[in-house]
Amino acid sequence: MSQTTPTARVCRDCDGFATATITTGLRTIDGTRNTIRVHCPSCRGLGRTAPTALVRAGK
């Protein structure tokens, strides 16, 4: 019998891509682009979510 490995639950809002880097259109003094990092609000940048039972229990 084969055994399955438990997998982490992927965030349904960001599909596991929790952080995006966006350019602002401006450049810094040394000529590189100015960027900001934006995190998924649902998983707070983790890319995975806790099982619903744990969220309801407050753990």
MODELLER restraints for C-alpha pairs under 7 A, 6 or more apart:
rsr = mdl.restraints
at = mdl.atoms
rsr.add(forms.Gaussian(group=physical.xy_distance, feature=features.Distance(at['CA:8:A'], at['CA:48:A']), mean=6.53, stdev=0.5))
rsr.add(forms.Gaussian(group=physical.xy_distance, feature=features.Distance(at['CA:9:A'], at['CA:48:A']), mean=5.35, stdev=0.5))
rsr.add(forms.Gaussian(group=physical.xy_distance, feature=features.Distance(at['CA:9:A'], at['CA:49:A']), mean=5.66, stdev=0.5))
rsr.add(forms.Gaussian(group=physical.xy_distance, feature=features.Distance(at['CA:9:A'], at['CA:50:A']), mean=6.95, stdev=0.5))
rsr.add(forms.Gaussian(group=physical.xy_distance, feature=features.Distance(at['CA:10:A'], at['CA:16:A']), mean=5.42, stdev=0.5))
rsr.add(forms.Gaussian(group=physical.xy_distance, feature=features.Distance(at['CA:10:A'], at['CA:47:A']), mean=6.10, stdev=0.5))
rsr.add(forms.Gaussian(group=physical.xy_distance, feature=features.Distance(at['CA:10:A'], at['CA:48:A']), mean=4.29, stdev=0.5))
rsr.add(forms.Gaussian(group=physical.xy_distance, feature=features.Distance(at['CA:10:A'], at['CA:49:A']), mean=6.15, stdev=0.5))
rsr.add(forms.Gaussian(group=physical.xy_distance, feature=features.Distance(at['CA:11:A'], at['CA:43:A']), mean=6.46, stdev=0.5))
rsr.add(forms.Gaussian(group=physical.xy_distance, feature=features.Distance(at['CA:11:A'], at['CA:47:A']), mean=5.54, stdev=0.5))
rsr.add(forms.Gaussian(group=physical.xy_distance, feature=features.Distance(at['CA:11:A'], at['CA:48:A']), mean=4.56, stdev=0.5))
rsr.add(forms.Gaussian(group=physical.xy_distance, feature=features.Distance(at['CA:11:A'], at['CA:49:A']), mean=5.26, stdev=0.5))
rsr.add(forms.Gaussian(group=physical.xy_distance, feature=features.Distance(at['CA:13:A'], at['CA:42:A']), mean=6.90, stdev=0.5))
rsr.add(forms.Gaussian(group=physical.xy_distance, feature=features.Distance(at['CA:14:A'], at['CA:40:A']), mean=6.46, stdev=0.5))
rsr.add(forms.Gaussian(group=physical.xy_distance, feature=features.Distance(at['CA:14:A'], at['CA:47:A']), mean=7.00, stdev=0.5))
rsr.add(forms.Gaussian(group=physical.xy_distance, feature=features.Distance(at['CA:16:A'], at['CA:47:A']), mean=4.16, stdev=0.5))
rsr.add(forms.Gaussian(group=physical.xy_distance, feature=features.Distance(at['CA:16:A'], at['CA:48:A']), mean=6.28, stdev=0.5))
rsr.add(forms.Gaussian(group=physical.xy_distance, feature=features.Distance(at['CA:17:A'], at['CA:47:A']), mean=5.90, stdev=0.5))
rsr.add(forms.Gaussian(group=physical.xy_distance, feature=features.Distance(at['CA:18:A'], at['CA:39:A']), mean=5.69, stdev=0.5))
rsr.add(forms.Gaussian(group=physical.xy_distance, feature=features.Distance(at['CA:18:A'], at['CA:40:A']), mean=5.14, stdev=0.5))
rsr.add(forms.Gaussian(group=physical.xy_distance, feature=features.Distance(at['CA:18:A'], at['CA:45:A']), mean=4.63, stdev=0.5))
rsr.add(forms.Gaussian(group=physical.xy_distance, feature=features.Distance(at['CA:18:A'], at['CA:46:A']), mean=5.98, stdev=0.5))
rsr.add(forms.Gaussian(group=physical.xy_distance, feature=features.Distance(at['CA:18:A'], at['CA:47:A']), mean=4.67, stdev=0.5))
rsr.add(forms.Gaussian(group=physical.xy_distance, feature=features.Distance(at['CA:19:A'], at['CA:37:A']), mean=6.63, stdev=0.5))
rsr.add(forms.Gaussian(group=physical.xy_distance, feature=features.Distance(at['CA:19:A'], at['CA:38:A']), mean=5.60, stdev=0.5))
rsr.add(forms.Gaussian(group=physical.xy_distance, feature=features.Distance(at['CA:19:A'], at['CA:39:A']), mean=4.55, stdev=0.5))
rsr.add(forms.Gaussian(group=physical.xy_distance, feature=features.Distance(at['CA:19:A'], at['CA:40:A']), mean=6.37, stdev=0.5))
rsr.add(forms.Gaussian(group=physical.xy_distance, feature=features.Distance(at['CA:19:A'], at['CA:45:A']), mean=5.71, stdev=0.5))
rsr.add(forms.Gaussian(group=physical.xy_distance, feature=features.Distance(at['CA:20:A'], at['CA:37:A']), mean=5.72, stdev=0.5))
rsr.add(forms.Gaussian(group=physical.xy_distance, feature=features.Distance(at['CA:20:A'], at['CA:38:A']), mean=5.28, stdev=0.5))
rsr.add(forms.Gaussian(group=physical.xy_distance, feature=features.Distance(at['CA:20:A'], at['CA:39:A']), mean=6.59, stdev=0.5))
rsr.add(forms.Gaussian(group=physical.xy_distance, feature=features.Distance(at['CA:21:A'], at['CA:35:A']), mean=6.37, stdev=0.5))
rsr.add(forms.Gaussian(group=physical.xy_distance, feature=features.Distance(at['CA:21:A'], at['CA:36:A']), mean=5.69, stdev=0.5))
rsr.add(forms.Gaussian(group=physical.xy_distance, feature=features.Distance(at['CA:21:A'], at['CA:37:A']), mean=4.56, stdev=0.5))
rsr.add(forms.Gaussian(group=physical.xy_distance, feature=features.Distance(at['CA:21:A'], at['CA:38:A']), mean=6.34, stdev=0.5))
rsr.add(forms.Gaussian(group=physical.xy_distance, feature=features.Distance(at['CA:22:A'], at['CA:35:A']), mean=5.44, stdev=0.5))
rsr.add(forms.Gaussian(group=physical.xy_distance, feature=features.Distance(at['CA:22:A'], at['CA:36:A']), mean=5.44, stdev=0.5))
rsr.add(forms.Gaussian(group=physical.xy_distance, feature=features.Distance(at['CA:22:A'], at['CA:37:A']), mean=6.38, stdev=0.5))
rsr.add(forms.Gaussian(group=physical.xy_distance, feature=features.Distance(at['CA:23:A'], at['CA:33:A']), mean=6.62, stdev=0.5))
rsr.add(forms.Gaussian(group=physical.xy_distance, feature=features.Distance(at['CA:23:A'], at['CA:34:A']), mean=5.89, stdev=0.5))
rsr.add(forms.Gaussian(group=physical.xy_distance, feature=features.Distance(at['CA:23:A'], at['CA:35:A']), mean=4.31, stdev=0.5))
rsr.add(forms.Gaussian(group=physical.xy_distance, feature=features.Distance(at['CA:23:A'], at['CA:36:A']), mean=6.47, stdev=0.5))
rsr.add(forms.Gaussian(group=physical.xy_distance, feature=features.Distance(at['CA:24:A'], at['CA:34:A']), mean=5.88, stdev=0.5))
rsr.add(forms.Gaussian(group=physical.xy_distance, feature=features.Distance(at['CA:24:A'], at['CA:35:A']), mean=5.75, stdev=0.5))
rsr.add(forms.Gaussian(group=physical.xy_distance, feature=features.Distance(at['CA:25:A'], at['CA:34:A']), mean=6.97, stdev=0.5))
rsr.add(forms.Gaussian(group=physical.xy_distance, feature=features.Distance(at['CA:26:A'], at['CA:33:A']), mean=6.09, stdev=0.5))
rsr.add(forms.Gaussian(group=physical.xy_distance, feature=features.Distance(at['CA:26:A'], at['CA:34:A']), mean=5.55, stdev=0.5))
rsr.add(forms.Gaussian(group=physical.xy_distance, feature=features.Distance(at['CA:27:A'], at['CA:33:A']), mean=4.45, stdev=0.5))
rsr.add(forms.Gaussian(group=physical.xy_distance, feature=features.Distance(at['CA:27:A'], at['CA:34:A']), mean=5.25, stdev=0.5))
rsr.add(forms.Gaussian(group=physical.xy_distance, feature=features.Distance(at['CA:28:A'], at['CA:34:A']), mean=5.95, stdev=0.5))
rsr.add(forms.Gaussian(group=physical.xy_distance, feature=features.Distance(at['CA:39:A'], at['CA:45:A']), mean=4.69, stdev=0.5))
rsr.add(forms.Gaussian(group=physical.xy_distance, feature=features.Distance(at['CA:43:A'], at['CA:49:A']), mean=5.84, stdev=0.5))
